[in-house]
Amino acid sequence: MRAFLLGLALSVVSAPSIAQTVLKSEPLVLAPYGIVYVQDPSCAAGQVLKVTGAIRGLHRKRVCVAWTGDQASLTVATPPIEALSGL
């Protein structure tokens, strides 16, 4: 029973980290195999730069990927206009 409760507590704590936000600049420190999304002018419209951290001695992987608004974090999300019109 304790193992179940511990697993449940860890899943609640880790759930907010699943949502991704788009950063304005690439972080200097990035965990190995960690992923961040960065606004980059070199990517086409509607795309962001996906940066994957690497272990010491290797270069980070950078690739432009399509970005949709529903992938944004809930902390920066705004309600749709239709939801506001009912107020």
Secondary structure, DSSP 8 states (H G I E B T S, - for coil): -HHHHHHHHHHHHHGGGGS--EESS--S---TT-EEEE--TTS-TTEEEEEE---TTS--EEEEEE--GGGS-TTS----HHHHHT-
